[in-house]
Amino acid sequence: MFPSVTRSSTPDPALAAAIRRLREQREMTQEALAFASGITTGSVARIELGQSVPGWDTVRQLAQALDVSIVELAAAVEAER
């Protein structure tokens, strides 16, 4: 049996910073990232400001739009800590 995984209700500032840094490194606007990932510009802004806790699907969509693997995104998050 797999352990239960609960979703945190507290935004992760390191995830917010990593997504913003990766987006800026790719010279993408929030609008371009939103379009490429299939989420709203407001959602991207809230995630980058650390005001929102994205779900797993959203994180996967953002990683794909940023052209990074989940492992690379996780490494970027850890680098921000």
Helices and strands as residue ranges (DSSP letters): H 13-25, H 30-37, H 41-48, H 56-65, H 70-80
